């Protein structure tokens, strides 16, 4: 009897059915001969690999909870959330069960699930040439899947350091090949991924914005954006060092030497996209009947996150499409505030709120000259337009609702809800202010808007470029100023002051990243790669307003929330699961996490 090989394709959410590149995945347990009989059938397999790009910012965490709520920019508003375990030092190598569990930390699950995705990509690359059809189509499809595989690896390296590079398929139920395979070094891992992305870029278009039915398709620009992100990670102090954060670090966790030229590789990758005139920081009209928006307003900035036609703007390099156009997404409900019929799981920290400068002066609220009033409901006035677009602050008025987190308000904790407003500040960045879920005309939660996920965009690349170029310059060059000022000017904020030192510019860039990229899953990783996580987290509190109090009776007092944060040296990298190490004794645990003999007790 002829032995059949099976392509195990665990399906995630389907992507929007109207997209050629993101429509119908192959069915489960697909026979390889049938799956790759023709290019048309093979596209279904490719689309299944694309369908792994779900969630807010490509994380497989429970309910789409954003990583930044496990850092110093926010806190989870629901007790079982995994973010509590991370913020308060309670996570272990054995956390991370099912992705749908609120308390499931993305440790074991992320490593295991990512290698399942890598296996899908490897099977595709090994079998696509047998498909009947256009060679041109097959070349393009191979480049796309090669990019996706490299992206999966980039996300692994971002969390764990050096990984096991597998460029061929391995049965996920047969670990014989892996039982004695150690992790590649950090340098080997980074170089392999970057080389793969360079190879994929040669056969991909630079931009697909003009082709609506290819929204979400990989491009050469996405390849270089991914290289830039990984190179930035690798050039940063946690990895680019001869003095590791822990004596247990080896060349698996970092380079074990410092090389300034690593920053130049970031600049080179960024330039590949920055020099392409098809990308810019514009925010055009979302729909024909939308009003023209004035650059420098919060609405103008906001439109880059809420586009009701799901089309590219010139800023987007690569995105992941929502699964079903116009239908409610559970993740979105976790983010929305109570007035919006949501669950308020994403609480912004008061510390993050205070990072948004005054408008138009550019002064920090803490500056005595800023005129900022800490004691009343006008705290959201005259602020950087990104403030209102990112965070719903007390009294913030949107088209369909006003945010009221104080005692007796529509978002208060006085209703016995398990999900709670803890800081009086709620995530607003991805919520359509023109579409209220509580509006009876919208038919309730089932019709909530769904938005695409921006995975790579020009604003990140400009900040990556500015950071890397500043590390190369003894004194900040005009190119660094120009990159940061483009982002600031887009929302009407003034240029950076001239004459900054390298260290002063470094801090300005860090600040700009925190504001511009808030709740896009950067802060969690930034404070680690900069090696400042212990400084900004350990022993500190997330702060917020005194939410049990009425608006005119003490609500605006600033209080500590929950208990002190805990950050230890082990927390700079994720732990590998005990089960993974038991299956492969050559797999080295990350530094300062319990070794197998300890973890197994």
C-alpha positions as CSV (number, residue, x, y, z in Angstrom):
1,X,0.0,0.0,0.0
2,X,1.3,3.4,-1.0
3,X,2.4,5.3,2.1
4,X,0.8,8.8,2.3
5,X,2.4,11.8,3.8
6,X,0.0,14.2,5.5
7,X,0.2,17.9,5.8
8,X,-1.2,18.8,9.2
9,X,-2.7,22.2,8.9
10,X,-4.1,23.4,12.2
11,X,-6.4,26.2,11.2
12,X,-6.6,29.5,13.0
13,X,-9.1,32.2,12.0
14,X,-9.9,32.6,8.4
15,X,-8.8,35.9,6.8
16,X,-11.2,38.1,4.9
17,X,-12.7,35.9,2.2
18,X,-12.6,38.6,-0.4
19,X,-8.8,38.8,-0.5
20,X,-7.0,36.7,-3.2
21,X,-4.0,36.1,-0.9
22,X,-5.9,35.7,2.3
23,X,-9.0,33.8,1.5
24,X,-9.5,30.1,1.8
25,X,-7.0,27.9,3.7
26,X,-6.6,24.2,3.0
27,X,-8.6,21.8,5.1
28,X,-7.2,19.8,8.1
29,X,-5.2,16.6,7.5
30,X,-4.6,17.5,3.8
31,X,-2.9,14.9,1.7
32,X,0.3,16.5,0.4
33,X,-0.2,15.1,-3.1
34,X,-3.6,16.8,-3.3
35,X,-2.5,19.9,-1.5
36,X,0.3,20.6,-4.0
37,X,-1.4,19.1,-7.1
38,X,-1.8,22.6,-8.7
39,X,-0.8,26.1,-7.9
40,X,-4.4,26.9,-7.1
41,X,-4.4,24.2,-4.4
42,X,-1.0,25.3,-3.1
43,X,-2.3,28.8,-2.7
44,X,-4.7,27.5,-0.1
45,X,-1.8,26.1,1.8
46,X,0.0,29.4,1.6
47,X,-3.1,31.2,2.7
48,X,-3.3,29.0,5.8
49,X,0.2,30.1,6.7
50,X,-0.8,33.7,6.2
51,X,-3.8,33.0,8.5
52,X,-1.3,32.6,11.4
53,X,-1.0,36.4,11.4
54,X,-3.9,37.1,13.7
55,X,-4.3,39.1,16.9
56,X,-3.4,42.7,17.5
57,X,0.3,42.7,17.0
58,X,1.1,39.1,16.2
59,X,0.9,37.7,19.6
60,X,-0.7,34.4,20.5
61,X,-1.5,35.5,24.0
62,X,-4.8,34.9,25.7
63,X,-7.6,37.0,24.3
64,X,-5.2,39.3,22.5
65,X,-3.9,41.0,25.7
66,X,-1.2,43.4,24.7
67,X,2.3,42.8,25.9
68,X,2.6,46.4,27.0
69,X,0.1,45.7,29.8
70,X,2.9,43.5,31.2
71,X,5.4,46.4,31.2
72,X,5.1,49.8,32.8
73,X,2.6,51.4,30.3
74,X,-0.5,49.5,31.5
75,X,-2.0,46.9,33.8
76,X,-4.6,44.2,33.2
77,X,-8.1,45.0,34.4
78,X,-9.1,41.4,35.0
79,X,-7.6,39.3,37.8
80,X,-6.8,36.0,35.9
81,X,-4.8,37.8,33.1
82,X,-1.3,36.5,32.5
83,X,0.0,40.0,32.7
84,X,-0.2,39.9,36.5
85,X,2.1,36.9,36.6
86,X,4.7,38.8,34.5
87,X,4.4,42.1,36.2
88,X,4.6,40.6,39.7
89,X,7.3,38.1,39.2
90,X,5.2,35.0,39.3
91,X,5.7,33.4,35.8
92,X,7.6,30.2,35.4
93,X,8.9,27.9,32.6
94,X,5.7,25.9,32.9
95,X,3.3,28.7,32.3
96,X,1.6,29.0,28.9
97,X,-1.1,26.5,28.4
98,X,-3.8,27.0,25.8
99,X,-3.8,30.3,24.0
100,X,-7.4,30.9,24.9
101,X,-6.8,30.9,28.7
102,X,-6.8,34.3,30.4
103,X,-3.9,33.2,32.6
104,X,-1.9,31.7,29.9
105,X,1.5,33.3,29.6
106,X,3.1,33.2,26.1
107,X,6.1,31.1,27.0
108,X,5.6,27.4,26.3
109,X,2.8,28.2,23.9
110,X,4.7,30.7,21.9
111,X,7.8,28.5,21.3
112,X,5.7,25.4,20.5
113,X,3.2,27.1,18.3
114,X,5.8,29.1,16.4
115,X,7.6,25.9,15.5
116,X,4.3,24.4,14.2
117,X,4.1,27.5,12.0
118,X,7.6,27.0,10.8
119,X,6.9,23.4,10.0
120,X,4.0,24.5,7.8
121,X,6.2,26.9,5.9
122,X,8.9,24.2,5.5
123,X,6.4,21.7,4.1
124,X,5.3,24.3,1.6
125,X,8.8,25.2,0.5
126,X,9.6,21.5,0.1
127,X,6.6,20.7,-2.0
128,X,5.6,23.7,-4.0
129,X,7.8,22.8,-7.0
130,X,5.7,19.7,-7.7
131,X,2.5,21.8,-8.3
132,X,1.3,22.2,-11.8
133,X,1.1,25.8,-12.9
134,X,3.0,28.9,-13.7
135,X,6.6,29.0,-12.6
136,X,6.3,32.7,-12.1
137,X,3.5,32.1,-9.6
138,X,5.5,29.5,-7.8
139,X,8.5,31.8,-7.4
140,X,6.3,34.5,-6.0
141,X,4.6,32.1,-3.6
142,X,7.9,30.7,-2.4
143,X,9.2,34.2,-1.6
144,X,6.1,34.9,0.4
145,X,6.4,31.8,2.5
146,X,10.1,32.3,3.0
147,X,9.3,35.7,4.3
148,X,6.6,34.4,6.7
149,X,9.0,31.7,8.0
150,X,11.7,34.3,8.6
151,X,9.1,36.6,10.4
152,X,8.1,33.7,12.7
153,X,11.8,33.2,13.6
154,X,12.3,36.9,14.1
155,X,9.5,36.9,16.7
156,X,11.1,33.9,18.4
157,X,14.5,35.6,18.6
158,X,12.9,38.7,20.0
159,X,11.7,36.7,23.0
160,X,14.2,33.9,23.5
161,X,17.5,34.8,22.0
162,X,19.2,32.1,19.9
163,X,16.8,29.5,18.5
164,X,17.0,26.1,16.7
165,X,17.1,26.9,13.0
166,X,15.0,24.3,11.1
167,X,15.0,24.8,7.3
168,X,13.2,21.5,6.7
169,X,10.0,19.9,8.0
170,X,10.0,17.8,11.1
171,X,6.9,15.9,12.3
172,X,5.6,17.7,15.4
173,X,4.8,14.3,16.9
174,X,8.2,12.9,16.3
175,X,11.0,14.6,18.2
176,X,13.8,12.0,17.4
177,X,15.6,14.5,15.2
178,X,15.4,17.2,17.9
179,X,16.4,15.2,21.0
180,X,20.0,16.2,20.8
181,X,19.9,19.4,18.8
182,X,21.1,22.5,20.7
183,X,20.1,26.1,20.0
184,X,22.0,28.0,17.4
185,X,24.0,31.0,18.7
186,X,22.4,34.4,18.8
187,X,24.5,35.6,15.9
188,X,23.8,32.5,13.8
189,X,20.1,32.9,14.4
190,X,20.1,36.6,13.5
191,X,22.2,36.2,10.3
192,X,20.1,33.2,9.1
193,X,16.9,35.2,9.4
194,X,18.3,38.3,7.7
195,X,19.7,36.2,4.9
196,X,16.4,34.6,4.3
197,X,14.7,37.9,4.2
198,X,17.2,39.3,1.7
199,X,16.6,36.2,-0.5
200,X,12.8,36.6,-0.3
201,X,13.0,40.3,-1.1
202,X,14.5,39.6,-4.5
203,X,11.3,38.0,-5.7
204,X,8.7,40.2,-4.0
205,X,7.1,43.5,-5.2
206,X,8.1,46.5,-3.2
207,X,4.5,47.6,-2.6
208,X,1.0,46.2,-3.2
209,X,-1.0,49.3,-2.1
210,X,-2.3,49.8,-5.6
211,X,-3.7,46.3,-5.8
212,X,-6.7,46.0,-3.4
213,X,-7.0,42.2,-3.8
214,X,-3.4,41.7,-2.5
215,X,-3.9,43.5,0.8
216,X,-1.7,41.7,3.4
217,X,0.7,40.2,0.8
218,X,4.4,40.1,1.7
219,X,6.6,42.6,0.0
220,X,10.3,43.4,-0.3
221,X,9.6,46.5,1.9
222,X,8.2,44.1,4.6
223,X,11.4,42.0,4.3
224,X,13.6,45.1,5.0
225,X,11.3,46.3,7.7
226,X,11.7,42.9,9.4
227,X,15.4,43.0,9.0
228,X,15.5,46.5,10.5
229,X,13.5,45.4,13.5
230,X,15.7,42.4,14.2
231,X,18.9,44.2,13.5
232,X,17.8,46.9,16.0
233,X,17.1,44.3,18.6
234,X,20.5,42.7,18.0
235,X,22.4,46.0,18.1
236,X,20.9,47.1,21.4
237,X,22.6,46.9,24.8
238,X,21.0,43.6,25.9
239,X,22.6,41.7,23.0
240,X,25.4,43.9,21.6
241,X,27.7,43.7,24.6
242,X,30.8,42.2,26.1
243,X,29.3,42.6,29.5
244,X,26.0,40.6,29.6
245,X,23.2,41.4,32.0
246,X,23.9,38.0,33.7
247,X,27.0,36.0,34.1
248,X,25.0,33.0,32.9
249,X,24.7,34.5,29.4
250,X,26.5,32.7,26.6
251,X,26.7,33.3,22.8
252,X,23.2,31.8,22.7
253,X,21.7,34.8,24.4
254,X,23.9,37.6,23.0
255,X,27.0,38.3,20.9
256,X,29.3,38.4,23.9
257,X,31.1,41.4,22.3
258,X,30.3,44.9,21.3
259,X,30.4,46.0,17.6
260,X,29.3,49.5,16.7
261,X,28.9,48.5,13.1
262,X,25.8,46.5,14.0
263,X,23.9,49.8,14.3
264,X,24.9,50.6,10.6
265,X,23.1,47.4,9.5
266,X,19.9,48.8,11.0
267,X,20.3,52.1,9.1
268,X,20.9,50.3,5.8
269,X,17.8,48.2,6.2
270,X,15.7,51.2,7.1
271,X,17.0,53.2,4.1
272,X,15.7,50.5,1.7
273,X,12.2,51.5,2.7
274,X,12.6,55.2,3.6
275,X,14.1,55.9,0.2
276,X,11.0,54.4,-1.5
277,X,8.7,57.4,-2.4
278,X,5.6,55.2,-2.2
279,X,5.8,55.3,1.6
280,X,5.0,58.4,3.6
281,X,3.4,59.6,6.8
282,X,0.1,60.6,5.2
283,X,-3.3,59.9,6.6
284,X,-5.7,60.2,3.7
285,X,-9.5,60.1,3.9
286,X,-10.8,56.7,5.0
287,X,-14.1,56.9,3.1
288,X,-15.4,59.2,0.4
289,X,-17.9,60.8,2.7
290,X,-15.5,61.4,5.6
291,X,-14.6,65.0,6.2
292,X,-11.2,66.3,5.3
293,X,-9.1,66.2,8.4
294,X,-6.6,68.8,9.3
295,X,-3.0,67.5,9.8
296,X,-2.0,67.9,13.4
297,X,-5.4,66.9,14.9
298,X,-5.9,63.8,16.9
299,X,-8.5,62.6,14.3
300,X,-5.9,62.8,11.5
301,X,-3.4,60.7,13.5
302,X,-6.2,58.3,14.6
303,X,-7.2,57.4,11.1
304,X,-4.0,55.3,10.7
305,X,-5.4,52.8,13.2
306,X,-9.1,52.8,12.3
307,X,-9.8,52.6,8.5
308,X,-13.3,51.3,7.8
309,X,-12.4,50.3,4.3
310,X,-9.4,48.3,5.3
311,X,-7.2,49.8,2.7
312,X,-3.5,50.7,2.8
313,X,-2.3,54.1,3.7
314,X,1.1,55.2,2.5
315,X,2.5,54.6,6.0
316,X,1.7,50.9,6.1
317,X,4.4,48.5,5.0
318,X,2.7,45.2,6.0
319,X,-0.6,44.4,7.7
320,X,-2.6,41.5,8.9
321,X,-6.2,41.6,7.7
322,X,-9.1,41.1,10.2
323,X,-10.8,37.7,9.9
324,X,-14.3,38.9,9.0
325,X,-15.2,42.4,7.8
326,X,-17.6,44.2,10.1
327,X,-18.2,41.5,12.7
328,X,-17.4,41.7,16.4
329,X,-14.0,40.5,17.5
330,X,-13.6,39.2,21.1
331,X,-10.2,40.8,21.4
332,X,-11.7,44.2,20.6
333,X,-14.2,43.8,23.3
334,X,-11.5,43.2,25.9
335,X,-9.9,46.6,25.0
336,X,-13.1,48.7,24.9
337,X,-14.3,50.7,27.9
338,X,-17.6,50.0,29.7
339,X,-19.4,52.8,28.0
340,X,-18.5,51.1,24.7
341,X,-19.9,47.8,26.0
342,X,-16.4,46.4,26.5
343,X,-14.6,44.8,29.4
344,X,-11.9,47.4,30.2
345,X,-9.0,44.9,30.3
346,X,-6.4,47.3,29.0
347,X,-5.8,50.0,31.6
348,X,-3.2,52.6,30.7
349,X,-0.8,53.8,33.4
350,X,-0.7,57.3,34.7
351,X,3.0,57.3,33.9
352,X,2.4,56.7,30.2
353,X,-0.3,59.5,30.2
354,X,2.3,61.9,31.6
355,X,4.6,61.2,28.7
356,X,2.4,63.0,26.2
357,X,3.7,66.6,25.9
358,X,1.7,69.8,26.0
359,X,0.4,71.2,22.7
360,X,1.7,73.2,21.0
361,X,4.6,74.0,23.3
362,X,6.2,70.6,23.5
363,X,6.8,71.0,27.2
364,X,6.3,68.0,29.5
365,X,3.3,68.3,31.9
366,X,5.7,68.1,34.8
367,X,7.5,71.2,33.6
368,X,6.5,74.2,35.8
369,X,6.2,76.3,32.7
370,X,3.8,74.0,31.0
371,X,0.7,75.4,32.8
372,X,-0.6,71.8,33.3
373,X,-3.3,71.4,36.0
374,X,-3.0,68.1,37.9
375,X,-6.1,68.7,40.0
376,X,-9.1,68.8,37.7
377,X,-11.0,67.4,34.7
378,X,-9.1,69.6,32.2
379,X,-6.0,67.3,32.3
380,X,-6.6,66.2,28.7
381,X,-6.7,69.7,27.2
382,X,-3.8,71.2,25.2
383,X,-2.0,67.9,24.9
384,X,-0.1,66.1,22.1
385,X,-3.0,65.0,19.8
386,X,-1.7,61.5,20.1
387,X,-2.9,61.5,23.7
388,X,-6.6,61.4,23.0
389,X,-6.1,59.1,20.0
390,X,-4.2,56.6,22.2
391,X,-5.8,56.8,25.7
392,X,-9.3,57.5,26.8
393,X,-8.7,59.8,29.8
394,X,-11.3,60.9,32.3
395,X,-13.9,63.1,30.6
396,X,-12.6,62.5,27.1
397,X,-15.3,63.2,24.6
398,X,-15.6,61.1,21.4
399,X,-18.2,61.2,18.7
400,X,-20.5,58.7,20.4
401,X,-19.6,58.7,24.1
402,X,-17.7,60.3,26.9
403,X,-15.4,58.3,29.1
404,X,-16.5,58.5,32.8
405,X,-14.4,56.1,35.1
406,X,-15.2,57.9,38.4
407,X,-17.6,56.6,41.0
408,X,-21.1,56.8,39.6
409,X,-19.8,57.2,36.0
410,X,-20.7,54.9,33.2
411,X,-17.3,53.3,33.3
412,X,-17.0,53.0,37.1
413,X,-16.4,50.0,39.2
414,X,-19.6,50.4,41.1
415,X,-21.5,47.7,39.3
416,X,-19.9,44.5,40.6
417,X,-18.0,43.7,37.4
418,X,-15.1,41.2,37.6
419,X,-13.4,43.2,34.8
420,X,-12.4,46.5,36.4
421,X,-11.2,50.0,35.6
422,X,-8.1,50.3,37.7
423,X,-6.4,53.4,36.6
424,X,-9.1,55.6,35.2
425,X,-7.3,55.5,31.8
426,X,-8.4,53.1,29.0
427,X,-7.0,52.0,25.7
428,X,-8.5,54.0,22.9
429,X,-6.1,53.5,20.0
430,X,-7.9,50.8,18.1
431,X,-11.5,51.8,18.9
432,X,-13.5,53.5,16.2
433,X,-14.8,56.8,17.8
434,X,-17.4,57.0,15.0
435,X,-18.9,53.6,15.8
436,X,-20.3,53.1,19.3
437,X,-21.0,49.5,20.3
438,X,-23.5,50.8,22.8
439,X,-25.4,52.8,20.1
440,X,-28.7,50.9,19.7
441,X,-28.6,51.7,16.0
442,X,-25.5,49.5,15.6
443,X,-27.2,46.3,16.7
444,X,-25.0,45.6,19.7
445,X,-21.6,44.0,20.1
446,X,-22.1,41.6,17.2
447,X,-21.6,44.4,14.7
448,X,-18.5,46.0,16.2
449,X,-15.9,47.2,13.7
450,X,-12.8,45.1,13.1
451,X,-9.6,46.8,12.1
452,X,-6.5,45.5,10.4
453,X,-3.3,44.9,12.3
454,X,-0.3,47.1,11.4
455,X,2.7,44.8,11.7
456,X,5.3,47.1,10.0
457,X,4.8,50.8,9.3
458,X,7.0,53.7,8.3
459,X,6.7,55.4,11.7
460,X,8.5,52.5,13.4
461,X,11.2,52.4,10.7
462,X,11.9,56.2,11.1
463,X,12.3,55.7,14.8
464,X,14.5,52.6,14.2
465,X,16.6,54.6,11.8
466,X,16.9,57.6,14.2
467,X,18.0,55.4,17.1
468,X,20.6,53.5,15.1
469,X,22.0,56.6,13.4
470,X,22.3,58.4,16.7
471,X,24.3,55.5,18.1
472,X,26.7,55.9,15.1
473,X,27.0,59.7,15.4
474,X,29.2,61.4,18.1
475,X,26.8,64.3,17.8
476,X,23.2,63.8,16.4
477,X,23.1,64.4,12.7
478,X,20.5,66.3,10.8
479,X,19.2,63.0,9.5
480,X,18.3,61.9,13.0
481,X,16.5,65.2,13.7
482,X,14.6,64.9,10.4
483,X,13.4,61.3,11.1
484,X,12.0,62.2,14.5
485,X,10.6,65.5,13.5
486,X,8.7,64.0,10.6
487,X,6.7,62.0,13.2
488,X,6.2,64.9,15.5
489,X,5.2,67.3,12.8
490,X,2.6,65.0,11.4
491,X,0.5,65.6,14.6
492,X,1.5,69.3,14.9
493,X,4.1,68.9,17.6
494,X,7.2,71.2,17.4
495,X,10.6,70.1,16.2
496,X,13.1,68.7,18.8
497,X,15.4,71.4,20.3
498,X,18.7,71.7,18.4
499,X,22.1,71.2,19.9
500,X,21.2,67.9,21.7
501,X,24.0,65.6,22.8
502,X,24.0,62.0,21.8
503,X,22.6,60.9,25.2
504,X,20.0,63.7,25.2
505,X,18.9,62.6,21.7
506,X,18.8,59.0,22.8
507,X,16.4,59.8,25.6
508,X,14.3,61.9,23.2
509,X,14.0,59.0,20.8
510,X,13.1,56.6,23.6
511,X,10.4,59.0,24.7
512,X,9.1,59.4,21.1
513,X,8.9,55.6,20.7
514,X,6.9,55.3,24.0
515,X,4.4,57.9,22.8
516,X,4.2,57.1,19.0
517,X,4.2,53.3,19.4
518,X,2.2,53.0,22.6
519,X,0.2,49.8,23.0
520,X,1.7,48.4,19.7
521,X,3.7,45.8,21.7
522,X,7.0,47.7,21.5
523,X,7.5,49.0,25.1
524,X,7.6,45.5,26.6
525,X,10.5,44.7,24.3
526,X,12.2,48.1,24.2
527,X,12.8,48.3,28.0
528,X,14.4,44.9,27.7
529,X,16.7,45.5,24.8
530,X,17.8,48.8,26.3
531,X,18.5,47.0,29.6
532,X,16.4,49.5,31.6
533,X,13.6,47.2,32.6
534,X,14.9,46.7,36.2
535,X,15.2,50.5,36.6
536,X,11.7,51.4,35.3
537,X,9.8,48.4,36.8
538,X,11.4,46.7,39.7
539,X,9.9,48.0,43.0
540,X,7.8,50.6,41.1
541,X,4.0,50.8,41.0
542,X,1.6,51.3,38.1
543,X,-0.2,54.5,39.0
544,X,-3.7,55.8,38.2
545,X,-6.5,57.9,39.4
546,X,-8.4,57.1,42.7
547,X,-11.2,55.4,40.8
548,X,-13.5,54.5,43.8
549,X,-14.0,58.2,44.4
550,X,-16.5,60.5,42.7
551,X,-15.3,63.1,40.2
552,X,-15.6,66.0,42.6
553,X,-14.5,64.0,45.7
554,X,-10.9,62.8,45.3
555,X,-11.0,61.0,42.0
556,X,-8.1,63.0,40.6
557,X,-5.7,62.0,43.3
558,X,-2.9,59.8,42.0
559,X,-2.7,56.4,43.7
560,X,-0.6,53.2,43.4
561,X,-2.4,50.3,41.8
562,X,-2.2,46.7,43.1
563,X,1.3,46.0,44.4
564,X,4.9,46.8,43.5
565,X,6.2,45.4,40.2
566,X,8.9,42.8,40.2
567,X,11.5,42.5,37.5
568,X,14.5,40.2,37.8
569,X,17.4,39.5,35.5
570,X,15.8,36.3,34.3
571,X,12.9,38.4,33.0
572,X,14.9,39.9,30.2
573,X,14.3,36.8,28.1
574,X,11.5,34.3,28.1
575,X,12.0,30.9,29.6
576,X,11.8,27.7,27.6
577,X,9.2,25.2,28.9
578,X,10.3,22.3,31.0
579,X,8.5,20.0,28.6
580,X,10.6,21.2,25.7
581,X,13.8,20.6,27.6
582,X,12.7,17.1,28.7
583,X,12.2,16.2,25.0
584,X,15.5,17.7,24.0
585,X,18.1,17.7,26.8
586,X,20.5,19.6,24.5
587,X,18.1,22.6,24.6
588,X,19.7,25.2,26.9
589,X,17.4,27.0,29.3
590,X,17.7,30.8,29.3
591,X,19.8,32.4,32.1
592,X,18.6,32.6,35.7
593,X,15.5,30.5,35.1
594,X,15.2,27.2,37.0
595,X,17.3,24.5,35.4
596,X,15.7,21.2,34.6
597,X,16.7,19.5,37.8
598,X,15.2,22.4,39.8
599,X,12.1,22.9,37.6
600,X,11.2,19.2,37.7
601,X,11.1,19.0,41.5
